[in-house]
Amino acid sequence: MAAVRTTAGAIVAAVSVAVFSLFFCNLKTSKNLELSESSKKKKSRHGLVGAIGNTPLIRINSLSDATGCEILGKCEFLNPGGSVKDRVAVKIIEEALESGKLVPGGIVTEGSAGSTAISLATVAPAFGCKCHVVIPDDVAIEKSQIIEALGATVERVRPVSITHRDHYVNIARRRASEANELAAKHKTSEQKDGKEPEQLNGYISYGEKHRSSLSTNCKGGFFADQFENLANFRAHYEGTGPEIWEQMGGNLNAFVAAAGTGGTVAGVSKFLQEKNPKIQCFLIDPPGSGLFNKVTRGVMYTKEEAEGRRLKNPFDTITEGIGINRITQNFMMAKLDGAFRGTDREAVEMSKYLLKNDGLFLGSSSAMNCVGAVRVARAIGPGHTIVTILCDSGMRHLSKFHSAEYLSQFGLTPKATGLEFLGIK
């Protein structure tokens, strides 16, 4: 009997050691895999670039308490360049350098309403590159001032249709081609004596001046093309979406955001719905944009364009960087369950409400996203968890969206004391 007990004890001990060893090895392997992924990220991104992303996800207390839902905002305004577009700038430049379409010392060109331009101007020097931006002259003046302060070259032009050769995006594309021509010809300047300055968008735009600025030690150009370049989508599919999923532990019911290029709403919605198809994803669309109709009715048009009428500048909104009347390659990747229409008044009132009740000083697109979050909360009912994007702060919107004088011109002086502008008393 004693011998049997000893043998049994030895077997139990041996099995225990084996199980513990197996568990320890698996744990060690798992940790090594985690460390390997972490090391990979640190190795590929460091310095300023390494500080982009992993932004906090905060509960917006006032909206959560008012709706009975947990409404959270991803604080993208805490990125080094001050907006969600930092992620896009990094991804676009990284992929361009990897493909050889851009080389250190080259010039990144872009047509932007502001935020992407600021992000590119912030990030480009970290990769040893320069930046040339073409920006509509109706955006808040502080945006172009910031871009110039960051060392980038800025062209301000009048807003025209994307089909016009002198739309700011098309001009930016040309500037990249010009930089490549200069690099190929090994020229340092193409300033031509005695030539009249070209007419551009109704302005005297000294195109030769800009080409000259591109020519200094020019090593070629690369057009970032944030609207159609799928690096934009990938920045959010590989970064923002996974961060939200991990921060929430997978426990969320809905996501909502506005779209300009469409990269954010597309990348995040596709990732989240692949992780859990039950997560509902929505668009919030400003006035003048056709995306709401495209998502809800399958047709791209707006009231202003009905019956063959088309405005010269169809975007009747004071929100900047969101709303569009075409489907971009990035937006095509989105997985949306529906859309809501927001108004300028709602965005303005929301920005003042959040500042007063939560201490959040947000830009126009962030305010519109929060309008969308409340719309979603009312649509799906209390007890759900909703995430949106706080794209940028109000600091780059002082001369327009946060200017009492500017708002009064459009009859948008905020008057609400609560959320009555969204039907909540």
N, C-alpha and C positions, 0 to 999 in steps of 0.2 A: 504493500500500500504506500509505504513511504517513498519507494522508488518511483511509483506511478505519479505521486504528488510532485516529486522533484522534476520529473520529465514534463509534466503538464505545465509546471511553473516556468520551466525553461522555454517551452514553446510559446507561452503567453508573453514572456519577456522579449523573446526574439521577434515575435510578430509586432509587439508594441514598438520596439526599436525600428523595425522596418517601416511601419506606418508613419512614425514620427520623422524618419529620414526622408521618406517619400514626400510628406507634407512640407518639410523644411526645404527640400530641393525645389519643389514646385513653387513655394513662396519666394525662394531666392531667384528662381528663373523669372517669375512674374515681376519681381522688383527690378531685376536686371533689364527686362524689357521696358519697364517704365522709365528707368534711368537712361536707357538707350535712346528712347524717343525724346526725353527731356534734353539729353546732351545734343541730339541731332538739331533740335530747335535752337539751342543756345549757340551751337557751332555755326549755323547758317545765318543767324540774326543776332547782332550785338550792337552796342552803342545806341544811338538815337533810334535806329530801325528796330532794335530789340525791345524798345519801350512801347512800341505800337501794339495795340490789342490788349486782351485780358483786362478789359475795362470793367468796372463794377456794375452790378445789376441791382438797382435800388427799388424799394417799394415807394410808390408815389402815394403817400398817406392820404391826402385830401381826396383824390379820385377813388382810391380803394374804399375809403369809409363811405363816400357818397353813393357808390354803386353796389356795394356788397360783394364785389369781386376783388381779387388781389391783382392790382395793376402795377406792373414793374417796368422800369425804363432802363435800357442799356446806355450807360453814360459815355457815349462816344466823344463827347466834347472834352473828355479828359485825355484824349490822345495828344501827343506832342504838338501836332499841327492844329489841334483844336476841333477836329471833326472826324466823322466816320470815313471820310475820303482818304485819310492817311493810309488805311488798309489797302485801298485801291491803288494809290500811288506806289506803294511798295511793291505790290504784286505785279503791276504793269512794268515797272522798271526792272525788277528781278527777271521776269520772263523775257523781256527785250534783250537784256544783257546775256542771258543764257542762250538765246537763239542767235545772237550776233547781229541783230537788227539795230542794236545800240551798243556803242563802245564807250568806255570811260573817257571823259572829255567831250563826248557828244552832247547834242542839245535835244532835250525833250520838249516838244511843242504840244499845246493843247488849247482847244476852245472851251471855255468854261464860264459858268455864271458866278464863279468865285471859290467855292470850297475845294473843288478838285485842284484848281490852280494853286491855291494856298498850300495844299498838301504836297503837290509836285514840287513847288518852290522850296518847301521845307525839306523834303526827302532827297531830291536830286543831288545836292552837294554831298550827302552822305555816301553816294555811289560814285562820286567824282564826276558828276554830270552838271550841265547847265539847264536852264529852263526859260522858255519863251512862251508867253501866254497871250491869247487873244480873248478879250472879254467885252460883253455888251456894255454900252455906256450908260445903261439905265439901272445897273445894279448899284448897291450901296457903295459909295466912293471909298469907304474904309477898306473894302476888299482889295481894290487895286493898290491902295497905299501899303497894305500889308505885304502884298506880293512884291512890290518894288523894294520895300524894306528888306525883304528876304533875299534880294539880289537878282531876282528874275527880271526879264524884259517884258513890259506890258504894252499891248496895243488895245486901245478902247475904240470900238466901232459901233455903229448904229445897229439895232436889232432888225433883222430881215428874215424872211422865210428860209428854212433849211435848204430849199431848192435853189436859192440864189447863190451865185458864185461867191458873193461877199458876205455870206453868213459867217459868223465868227468861227464856227467849226471848220468850214471850208477854207478860210484864210489860214487857220492853224495848220491844216493839212498841206497847203502850199508852202508855208514857211519850212516845214520839215523837208519837202522836196528841194527847196532852194538851198537848204543847208547841205543836203547830200550832193547837189550839183557843185557847190563850192568846194566841198571836200574832195570830190572826184577831180576837179580841175586844179587842185592845190592852190587856190587863191586865198588871199587874206582880206580882199575887199572887192566889191563889185559896184562901189559908188561911181556913178557915171556923171561926169561934169556936163553942166549945161542942159540937163534933161529936166523937163517940167515934172513936178511931183504928180503922181497918178491920183485920179479921183477914186475914192474908195468909200462905198456906202454913203455917198453924199458929203463926205468929209475930204479935206486934203489930207491924205494919209501918205506920209513920206515913206513909201514902201522901200525905197533904196536905203533909207536910214535904217530900217529894220533889217534889211538884208545885210547891211554893213555890220550891224551889231551881231548878226549871226556868224559873220565871217571871221571874227577874231579867234585865231587858233582853232578854227572849225574842224571837227572830226566827224562831221555828219550829223544828221538829225533823225529823230524818231517821233512820229505822230502818235500820241498816247491813245487817242480814239476811244475815250471812256464809254461812249454810247454803244459802240459795236464790239469793242475788244472784250472777249469773254474772260480775260484775266480779272476784270471787274467782278463778274459773277463768281469766279473761283475764289476771290479774296474772301467772300462772305460764305460760300459753301464750305470752304476749308477752315475758315477762321471764326467769323461772327456766329454762324449757326451752331457749330460744335461748342463754342463757349457758352451760349445760352442754354443748350441742352445739359451741359455739365453743371453749370451754376444752378439750374433748376432741378437737377437730379432727374430730369425727364418728366417732372411733374408740372406740365403746363397744358392749357386747353386751347389757347389761341395766340396768334401772332398777327400784328397789323403794322403797316408802314405805308408811307407815300412812295411814289416812284418818280425819278427824273430820268436817269439812265436805266433804271430798273435793276441794277446789280444787287442792291441790298435786299429788296423784297424777293427777288428771284433766288439768290443764293441761300438765304435763311429759310424761305418757305420750302424749297426743294429738300434741303437737308433735314429739317424738322419732320416733314411728311414721310421721308424715307425711314426715319427713326420710329415714327408713330403716325400712321395714316389718319388717326383720329384727331390729331392736332389741326384745328381749323386756321387757315391763313387768309388774311383779307388785305385789300388795298383801300387806302383813304386818298381821295383824289381832289385837288383844288379846282376852283372855277377855271373855265377855259380849256381844261385838259380833256382829251377824248378817251382816256384809259378806263374811266368808270363805265362808259357806254360799251367799250370793247369787252370788258370783263362780264358785264351783266346782260348785254344784248348781242354781243358778237359783232357789232358794227362800230367803226371808228368815226364818230362825228360828234359835234356839240350843237347846242341851240343856235349859237352864233353862226354856224356853218350850214344850218338847215336851209332847204329850198334854194340851194346854190349860192347863198350869201357867205362870203368869207372875209373876215377882217384881215387887214394888213398885218397886224400883230394879234393873233387869236388868243393870247394868254391874258385874260382879264383878271389878274390876281396880283396881290402884293407879296405873296409868298415866293421866295427865290429858291431855285434849284430843284423844284418839283413840278410835275405836270408836263405833258408832252402830247403831241397829236400824231405820233407815229409809233410803230412797234419796233423796238430795238432788238438786236440779237440777245442782249442781256435779259430784257423783259420776257422774251419768248421762253426762257427757262423757268419762269415762275410757276408755282403750283398753288393756284388761288381758289378759294371756295366762294368768294364773293367780293363785293366792293361797296364802299360808302362814299358819298359826296360830302366834302367839307366846304365851308364858306370862309371868306376873308374875316368876317366879323367873328366867327367862331374861333379862328386861329388867334386873332388879336385878344379877344376876351380870355381865351385859355391861357395865353402867355402872362397876362396880368394876374389871373387867378392863381396860377402856379407860383408866381413870384411872391404874392401876398401870403399864400397858405403853406407853401413848401420851401420857399427860399430858392426856387429854381428859376434862374434867369436864362431863358432859352430863345433860340432863333425861331424863325417862322416855320420851317419844316418840322422841327421838334414839336412846336405847339400844335401843328396840324396832326402829327402822329398821335398826340395825346387826345385830340378830338376824336380821332379814329378809335382809340382804346375805349373811350366812354361809349361810342356808338356800338362797338362790339359787345361791351359789357351789357348794354341795354338789350341787345339782340339775343344773346345767349343766356342771359339771366344771372342772378346772384350765385355766388359759390364757386365761380370759375377763376382760373388764373390766366391773365393776359399779359403778354410782353410786347413792348414797342421799343423804338429806337429814339434816343435823345441825340440827334445828329450833331448839333453844335450849340454853342451858347449864344446869348444875345449880343456879345461884344462886337461882332462883325455886322450888326444890323442897327447900329445906333442912329444912322442918318435917315433910315426909312421905317422899318418895322417897329422900332422903339422910339420913334420921333413923334411927339404929340402934334407938332405942326404938320408933318407929313400925313399922319392918319386923319387929321381934321379935314384935309383937302378932299378926302374920299368919304367923309361922313362916317369914319370908323373909330371915332373917339370912344374908348371903352366906357361902358356904363353899368355893367353887371356887378352885382354884389355877391353873387354865388354862381351856381351852374345853371341858372334859369335859361341861359342862351342855348342850352342843350336839353331843355325840358325837364331839368331836375330841380326841385324846390326844397 
